Amino acid sequence: MTDSTTRPRPVRILLADDQPLLRTGFRMVLGTEDDLDIVAEAGDGLEAVELSRRLLPDVVLMDIRMPRMDGVAATRAIVDARLPVRVLILTTFDLDEYVVGALRAGASGFLAKDVPAEDLVTAIRTVAAGEAVVAPRILRRLLDRFADVLPDPAAAPPKALNALTEREREVLVQVARGLSNAEIARALSVSETTIKTHVGHVLTKLGLRDRVQAVVLAYETGLVRPGA
């Protein structure tokens, strides 16, 4: 007989969406997982922030467009309050600029609302574990819309990147292309532990929260170009 005290604590989730039917759908999908626990639901961004402050869920599944306060503003409020809460954005892809804004605000990733159930569950577990969910092809599509305002790749690299070693910059490029630590390790013929260390140094030196912000920075600084 397994001692219940040895079981890990379930991931506590707050659903934030102004459509009750969608919240019901997510509840049905997530409710079948023993390690996931939906602790509350919010019908708008302001309520999501208030419930995050009060309940401190591990992950907020956040819609972008909501009344009173949209998902971008709600994400920024949660991050700025330094709550031990991570935000996973949901989008229908018709508001790409809002998604980029949410990533800049400190979201730990984003998914399509029609994401397969198993991918949604995996993404929630990944974010709860302190990692970020980066959808490379989607991110490239978003940043393609902003390609005209991105820096010229022929220009001198921004001073912020000067803090990185050549290998760290190489790792950042691979992260921006959507590769996992294991994939980067194989590409560079080093151990996965070494890559994890490099990624940690990159985040620390550049003052970034996670891999998502690293990807956005790599594109914004011209280190990686959309479609490259």
C-alpha positions in Angstrom: 0.0 0.0 0.0 1.4 3.4 -1.0 1.7 6.0 1.7 -0.4 9.0 0.6 2.1 11.3 2.3 4.7 10.4 -0.3 2.6 11.5 -3.3 3.6 14.8 -4.8 1.2 17.8 -4.3 -1.1 18.3 -7.3 -0.5 21.3 -9.6 -3.0 23.9 -8.5 -4.6 25.6 -11.5 -6.7 28.8 -12.0 -8.8 28.9 -15.1 -9.3 32.5 -16.4 -11.7 32.8 -19.4 -14.8 34.9 -19.9 -16.6 32.0 -21.7 -18.1 29.6 -19.2 -18.4 26.9 -21.8 -14.7 26.9 -22.5 -13.9 26.8 -18.8 -16.2 23.7 -18.5 -14.3 22.1 -21.4 -11.0 22.7 -19.7 -12.3 21.5 -16.4 -13.5 18.2 -18.0 -10.1 17.7 -19.7 -7.9 18.5 -16.7 -10.2 16.9 -14.1 -9.2 13.5 -15.4 -5.6 14.0 -14.3 -4.7 13.0 -10.7 -1.8 15.4 -10.5 -3.8 18.5 -11.6 -6.3 20.4 -9.3 -8.5 23.2 -10.5 -8.8 25.5 -7.5 -10.9 28.3 -9.0 -12.3 30.0 -12.1 -12.2 33.6 -13.1 -14.4 35.3 -15.7 -12.2 38.3 -16.3 -8.7 39.5 -15.9 -9.2 41.5 -12.7 -10.8 38.5 -11.0 -7.9 36.4 -12.2 -5.4 38.7 -10.5 -7.4 38.9 -7.3 -7.8 35.1 -7.1 -4.0 34.7 -7.9 -3.2 36.9 -4.9 -5.5 35.1 -2.6 -5.1 31.5 -3.7 -1.5 31.5 -5.1 -2.2 28.8 -7.7 0.8 27.2 -9.4 -0.4 28.0 -12.9 -3.0 30.4 -14.4 -4.5 29.3 -17.7 -5.1 32.8 -19.0 -7.3 33.9 -21.9 -6.1 36.9 -23.8 -9.3 38.9 -24.4 -11.5 39.3 -21.3 -13.6 42.1 -19.8 -12.4 44.6 -17.2 -8.8 43.6 -17.6 -7.3 41.6 -20.6 -4.9 38.7 -20.2 -1.9 40.8 -21.0 -2.6 43.3 -18.2 -3.5 40.5 -15.8 -0.3 38.7 -16.6 1.7 41.8 -16.0 0.0 42.5 -12.7 0.7 38.9 -11.5 4.3 39.1 -12.5 4.9 42.6 -11.1 3.4 41.5 -7.8 6.2 38.8 -7.7 3.6 36.1 -6.9 4.8 32.5 -7.1 2.4 32.0 -9.9 3.1 31.2 -13.5 0.9 32.2 -16.5 0.1 30.1 -19.5 -1.6 32.1 -22.2 -4.4 30.8 -24.5 -5.0 32.3 -27.9 -6.9 31.8 -31.1 -4.1 33.4 -33.1 -6.2 36.3 -34.3 -4.6 38.6 -31.8 -0.9 37.9 -32.4 0.2 41.3 -31.0 -1.5 40.6 -27.7 0.4 37.4 -27.4 3.7 39.0 -27.9 2.7 41.6 -25.3 1.9 38.8 -22.9 5.2 37.2 -23.4 7.0 40.5 -22.7 4.8 40.9 -19.6 6.2 37.7 -18.2 4.0 34.8 -19.4 5.6 31.4 -19.3 4.2 30.4 -22.7 1.2 30.2 -24.9 -1.0 27.6 -26.5 -3.9 27.6 -29.0 -7.3 27.2 -27.5 -7.8 24.1 -29.7 -4.6 22.4 -28.4 -4.9 18.6 -28.1 -5.7 17.6 -24.5 -2.4 15.7 -24.0 -0.4 18.8 -25.1 -2.3 21.1 -22.7 -1.7 18.7 -19.8 2.0 18.5 -20.7 2.3 22.2 -21.0 0.8 22.8 -17.6 3.1 20.4 -15.9 6.1 21.9 -17.7 5.2 25.4 -16.7 4.5 24.3 -13.1 8.0 22.8 -13.0 9.5 26.2 -13.6 10.1 25.7 -17.3 8.6 27.6 -20.2 6.4 26.4 -23.1 7.7 27.7 -26.4 5.9 26.9 -29.6 8.6 27.7 -32.2 6.6 27.6 -35.3 3.9 29.8 -33.7 6.4 32.2 -32.3 8.0 32.6 -35.7 4.7 33.4 -37.2 4.0 36.0 -34.6 7.4 37.6 -35.1 7.1 37.6 -38.9 4.5 40.3 -38.4 7.0 42.5 -36.7 10.0 41.7 -38.9 10.1 45.2 -40.3 10.7 46.7 -36.9 13.3 44.2 -35.8 17.0 45.2 -35.9 19.2 44.8 -39.0 21.1 41.6 -38.5 24.1 43.2 -40.1 24.2 45.9 -37.4 26.5 45.6 -34.4 25.0 43.3 -31.7 23.2 45.1 -28.8 25.4 45.8 -25.8 23.2 43.5 -23.6 24.5 40.5 -25.6 28.1 41.4 -25.0 27.8 39.9 -21.5 27.5 36.4 -23.1 30.3 34.2 -24.1 30.5 32.9 -27.6 29.1 29.5 -26.6 26.3 31.1 -24.5 25.3 33.2 -27.5 25.3 30.0 -29.6 23.1 28.3 -27.1 20.7 31.3 -27.1 20.4 31.0 -30.9 19.4 27.4 -30.6 16.9 28.1 -27.8 15.3 30.8 -30.0 15.0 28.2 -32.8 12.9 26.1 -30.4 15.3 23.3 -29.6 15.2 21.5 -26.3 18.3 21.2 -24.0 18.7 17.6 -25.3 18.5 18.7 -28.9 21.0 21.5 -28.4 23.3 19.1 -26.6 23.3 16.8 -29.5 23.8 19.6 -32.0 26.8 21.0 -30.1 28.2 17.6 -29.0 28.1 18.3 -25.3 26.1 17.0 -22.3 22.6 18.1 -21.6 23.8 19.2 -18.1 26.3 21.5 -19.8 23.5 23.1 -21.9 21.3 23.5 -18.9 24.1 25.4 -17.2 24.6 27.6 -20.2 20.9 28.4 -20.4 20.9 29.3 -16.8 23.9 31.7 -17.3 22.1 33.3 -20.3 19.0 34.0 -18.3 20.9 35.4 -15.4 23.2 37.6 -17.4 20.4 39.0 -19.5 18.0 39.3 -16.5 15.4 37.1 -18.1 12.7 35.1 -16.4 12.7 32.0 -18.6 13.2 30.6 -22.1 10.2 32.3 -23.6 11.6 35.7 -22.8 15.0 34.5 -24.1 13.4 33.6 -27.4 11.6 37.0 -27.7 14.9 38.8 -26.9 16.8 36.9 -29.5 14.4 38.0 -32.1 14.1 41.6 -30.9 17.8 42.1 -30.9 18.2 40.6 -34.4 20.3 37.6 -33.1 17.8 35.4 -34.9 15.6 36.5 -37.8 12.0 35.3 -38.5 12.0 32.6 -41.1 15.7 32.1 -40.7 
